[in-house]
Amino acid sequence: MTAQHHLDRQQSRNADDDPATEVIPRVGRSGPASAAAPAPVEPSPAPVEPSPAPVEPSPAPEAPAAAPHLALLRPSSVVKVAGGLTAVLVFAHFAAAVYGIGRPGFEIPAAIRLGNELNISTWLSSAMHLVNAGILALIAANSVRRERWKWILLSVSCAVVAMDETAANHEQVGWIIHTTFGTSGFLTYAWIIPAVVAVVAVVAVVAVAVVAALCLPMILRRPGAWIVIAGAALFLFGSVGLESAGGALFEQTGDVQAFGYSVLAGAEESCEMFGLVIAMAGLMRMAGGSGLRIAGTAFVDRSR
């Protein structure tokens, strides 16, 4: 071994013993005892995500504007309006009659005088007859087939009476009979003759035979039946009973502006109109929950 070789080995040992020399341990081989093992690195905890804030429910979207539609009134409102108008007319008539006491030549204004034709009271009576006819038609449309024609018959009857209130057909017939046969007394308003014949022939035959045998059981099964019957009875009491008494009084006095005649005429029309209001209230109860739907394609509002 040469001297140069010994010198190189000596330098390598001195380098290994040098404390400034860093000894890097090899993999799979333990290092010197003085070298501390590297501390194990603990895994850092996962970042905690903040809990999401509670989401408030979004408000429901506004419904688009609907197409125009028909809004029906409450039945009680219709009855209240009809009853209120009737009460106003009755009060106005009797107030004017009382005001005319001791005032010769005073006349109740024709527009508010009960018993006159073609005035506010006849318009209101005709309108209430039409309302009752419409309610009966509504009941007919929602009734079973075997009962439908009976309701239609009642509806048509109310519509005919409504026409007579406006056209005054019974007064025209009465005038012909009065001038032809010279009727007097309780038959001064001679329309009562054909009316009584019609009542006896139609009401006695049709109403007793049809209404009592067929319509009356059908009516009594529905709520409000006795209210309708009470209203019809009050109407007939005024239209037949009190008008007959008014005719007899008119023959004695010959003055339609007399206080007694004004009272009878007002009582007659009051019974008729309040009878219609009462019958309307009963029919509204009968038709409770009924409705009509117009058949056809859906309506589309193209105005926007």
C-alpha positions in Angstrom: 0.0 0.0 0.0 1.4 3.3 -1.0 1.9 6.3 1.2 -0.7 8.2 -0.8 -3.3 5.6 -0.1 -2.7 5.7 3.7 -3.0 9.5 3.6 -6.4 9.3 1.9 -7.8 6.9 4.4 -6.6 9.0 7.3 -8.3 12.0 5.9 -11.6 10.2 5.4 -11.6 9.0 9.1 -10.9 12.5 10.2 -13.8 13.7 8.1 -16.1 11.2 9.7 -15.1 12.2 13.2 -15.6 15.9 12.4 -18.6 17.1 14.4 -19.4 19.6 11.8 -20.0 16.9 9.3 -23.7 15.9 9.0 -24.4 12.2 8.9 -27.4 11.4 6.8 -28.8 8.0 7.8 -29.6 5.6 5.0 -33.0 4.1 4.5 -33.4 0.9 6.4 -30.4 1.5 8.5 -30.4 3.0 12.0 -28.3 5.9 12.5 -26.1 6.6 15.4 -27.5 6.7 18.9 -26.8 10.3 19.3 -29.1 11.3 16.3 -32.6 11.8 17.5 -35.3 10.3 15.3 -37.5 12.9 13.6 -40.8 13.4 15.5 -43.8 12.0 13.8 -45.8 14.7 12.1 -49.3 14.6 13.4 -51.9 15.3 10.7 -53.4 18.7 11.0 -57.1 18.6 11.8 -59.4 19.1 8.9 -60.8 22.6 8.7 -64.3 22.7 10.2 -66.6 24.2 7.7 -69.1 26.7 9.2 -72.6 25.4 9.3 -74.7 27.1 6.7 -77.1 29.7 7.9 -80.8 28.7 7.9 -82.3 29.5 4.6 -85.6 31.4 4.9 -88.3 30.0 2.6 -88.8 32.2 -0.4 -92.2 33.9 -0.6 -94.6 32.2 -2.9 -94.7 33.7 -6.3 -97.7 35.9 -6.9 -100.4 34.2 -9.0 -100.8 35.8 -12.4 -103.8 38.0 -12.9 -106.8 35.8 -13.7 -109.2 36.4 -16.5 -112.3 38.4 -15.6 -115.0 36.3 -14.0 -118.5 36.6 -12.6 -118.6 37.1 -8.8 -121.9 36.0 -7.3 -123.4 37.9 -4.4 -124.2 36.3 -1.1 -127.8 35.1 -0.9 -128.4 36.9 2.3 -127.3 40.2 0.6 -129.8 39.7 -2.2 -132.6 39.2 0.3 -131.5 42.1 2.4 -131.4 44.5 -0.6 -134.9 43.3 -1.8 -136.3 43.6 1.7 -134.7 47.0 2.2 -136.1 48.4 -1.0 -139.6 47.0 -0.2 -139.5 48.6 3.3 -138.5 52.0 1.8 -141.4 51.9 -0.7 -143.9 50.9 1.9 -142.7 53.6 4.3 -142.8 56.2 1.6 -146.4 55.3 0.6 -147.8 55.3 4.1 -145.9 58.4 5.1 -147.4 60.2 2.1 -150.9 58.9 2.9 -150.6 60.2 6.5 -149.2 63.5 5.3 -152.3 63.9 3.0 -154.8 63.7 5.9 -156.5 67.1 6.2 -155.0 68.4 3.0 -157.7 68.4 0.3 -156.4 67.9 -3.2 -153.2 66.2 -2.0 -152.2 63.1 -4.0 -149.6 60.5 -3.3 -147.0 60.8 -6.0 -147.6 58.2 -8.6 -144.0 57.0 -8.6 -144.2 55.8 -4.9 -148.0 55.1 -4.7 -148.5 51.4 -4.0 -151.2 49.9 -6.1 -150.5 52.0 -9.2 -149.2 50.3 -12.3 -146.0 51.1 -14.1 -144.2 52.6 -11.2 -141.3 51.7 -8.9 -143.3 49.2 -6.9 -144.4 47.3 -10.0 -140.8 47.3 -11.3 -139.5 45.9 -7.9 -142.2 43.3 -7.8 -141.5 42.2 -11.4 -137.7 42.1 -10.6 -138.3 39.9 -7.5 -140.5 37.5 -9.5 -137.7 37.2 -12.0 -135.2 36.6 -9.3 -137.4 33.8 -7.9 -137.8 32.4 -11.4 -134.1 32.4 -11.8 -133.5 30.6 -8.5 -136.1 28.0 -9.4 -134.3 27.5 -12.7 -131.0 27.1 -10.9 -132.6 24.5 -8.6 -134.0 22.7 -11.7 -130.6 22.6 -13.4 -129.1 20.9 -10.3 -131.9 18.5 -9.5 -132.4 14.9 -10.6 -133.9 14.4 -14.0 -137.3 13.1 -12.8 -137.8 16.3 -10.7 -136.4 18.8 -13.1 -139.6 19.5 -15.1 -141.5 20.3 -11.9 -139.0 23.0 -11.0 -139.1 24.3 -14.5 -142.9 24.6 -14.3 -142.6 26.6 -11.1 -139.9 28.8 -12.7 -142.0 29.5 -15.8 -145.0 30.4 -13.6 -142.9 33.0 -11.7 -141.7 34.4 -15.0 -145.2 34.7 -16.4 -146.3 36.6 -13.2 -143.3 38.9 -13.6 -144.4 39.7 -17.1 -148.0 40.4 -15.9 -146.7 42.8 -13.2 -145.1 44.9 -15.9 -147.6 44.6 -18.7 -150.7 44.8 -16.4 -152.5 42.1 -18.4 -154.9 41.2 -15.6 -156.0 44.9 -15.3 -156.7 45.0 -19.1 -158.7 41.8 -19.0 -160.5 43.1 -15.9 -161.5 46.3 -17.6 -163.0 44.4 -20.5 -165.0 42.2 -18.2 -166.1 45.2 -16.0 -167.5 47.1 -19.0 -169.1 44.0 -20.6 -170.7 42.4 -17.6 -171.1 45.4 -15.2 -169.3 43.8 -12.3 -169.4 45.6 -9.0 -168.6 45.3 -5.3 -165.9 42.7 -4.5 -165.7 42.1 -8.3 -165.1 45.8 -9.2 -161.6 44.8 -10.0 -163.0 42.3 -12.5 -159.6 40.7 -13.1 -160.4 38.7 -10.0 -163.0 36.8 -12.0 -160.6 35.3 -14.5 -157.9 35.2 -11.8 -160.2 33.2 -9.5 -161.1 31.0 -12.4 -157.5 30.6 -13.2 -156.7 30.0 -9.5 -159.5 27.5 -9.2 -158.7 25.8 -12.5 -154.9 26.0 -12.4 -154.1 26.2 -8.7 -156.8 23.8 -7.6 -156.1 21.3 -10.4 -152.5 21.8 -11.1 -151.3 23.0 -7.7 -153.3 20.6 -5.7 -152.9 17.7 -8.0 -149.3 18.4 -9.2 -147.9 20.4 -6.3 -149.5 18.5 -3.5 -148.9 15.1 -5.1 -145.6 15.7 -6.9 -144.1 19.1 -6.1 -144.9 19.5 -2.5 -143.1 16.3 -1.3 -140.2 17.4 -3.5 -140.2 20.9 -2.0 -140.6 19.8 1.6 -137.5 17.7 1.4 -135.4 20.8 1.0 -134.5 23.3 3.6 -136.5 26.5 3.6 -139.7 24.8 2.3 -142.0 26.3 5.0 -140.5 29.7 4.4 -141.5 29.5 0.7 -144.9 28.3 1.6 -145.4 31.2 4.1 -144.2 33.7 1.5 -146.6 32.3 -1.1 -149.5 32.4 1.3 -148.8 36.0 2.2 -148.6 36.9 -1.5 -152.0 35.3 -2.3 -153.6 37.0 0.7 -152.6 40.4 -0.6 -153.2 39.8 -4.3 -156.6 38.2 -3.9 -158.0 39.0 -0.5 -157.0 42.6 0.1 -157.4 43.6 -3.5 -161.0 42.4 -3.4 -161.7 44.5 -0.3 -160.0 47.4 -2.0 -162.4 47.0 -4.9 -165.4 47.1 -2.7 -164.2 50.2 -0.9 -163.5 52.0 -4.2 -167.1 51.3 -5.4 -168.4 53.1 -2.3 -166.1 56.1 -2.3 -165.0 56.3 -5.9 -161.8 58.1 -4.7 -158.5 56.4 -5.1 -156.9 59.2 -3.1 -159.1 58.5 0.0 -157.1 57.6 3.1 -158.9 54.3 3.6 -158.3 53.2 0.0 -154.7 54.2 0.2 -154.3 52.1 3.3 -155.9 49.0 1.7 -153.9 49.5 -1.5 -150.7 49.9 0.5 -151.4 46.8 2.6 -152.2 44.8 -0.5 -148.9 45.7 -2.2 -147.0 45.3 1.0 -148.2 41.8 1.5 -147.4 40.9 -2.1 -143.9 42.3 -2.0 -143.0 41.1 1.5 -144.4 37.7 0.4 -142.0 37.7 -2.5 -139.1 38.6 -0.2 -139.9 35.8 2.2 -140.3 33.3 -0.6 -137.0 34.5 -2.0 -135.3 33.8 1.3 -136.7 30.3 1.3 -135.7 29.6 -2.3 -132.2 30.8 -1.5 -131.9 28.2 1.2 -133.3 25.6 -1.1 -130.7 26.5 -3.7 -127.8 26.6 -1.2 -124.7 25.1 -2.8 -126.2 25.0 -6.3 -124.3 26.5 -9.2 -124.1 26.6 -12.9 -121.2 26.3 -15.3 -121.2 27.7 -18.8 -120.2 25.1 -21.2 -117.7 25.9 -23.9 -114.0 26.6 -24.5 -111.8 28.2 -21.8 -111.8 32.0 -21.9 -108.4 33.5 -22.7 -107.8 37.2 -21.9 -106.0 38.6 -25.0 -106.4 42.3 -24.0 -102.9 42.4 -22.5 
